[in-house]
Amino acid sequence: MTTTPELIHSYLAAGLDCSHLEVEGDGQHFQAVIVSPAFVGKRLIQRHQLVYAALGDRMREEIHALSMKTLTPDEYQG
């Protein structure tokens, strides 16, 4: 099964409370803009850990490269 941006979008939306979510990619490399109130008060590494937790084993098995911008709602609006 080919991993698509839409599939990653659905994984993230199911596992993380997102107020805005964009995922693009070519099947191998993906870019995501993830806006979540869960990121408030978290350092960058903690935000990425939340994303990895939402993706679970898929990060190792299906998704080979994911670059992400993780923003709070205030940061995204700013």
Phi, psi and omega in degrees: 000134179275133176280132181240161174304323181295322179294314178297319177304314182293321177298313182293316181297327180284330187255355184212137178286104183247132174269343174207139183209123176232134175226130176230159177168175186244012182101339177242313182244132184232151175233138181225142168248117186238119179246121184213139174294342178295342182276349183300128178078005182257144173284166183306313182298323179292323177296315180295323178297323176297319179294314179299322178296321179295326180276335177058220183295341180301331181297325179275323191267323188247324190255113186270328180212124179224115172259141186218147168253122180246116186232149170280162176304321179295320179295322181291320180289330186294000000 
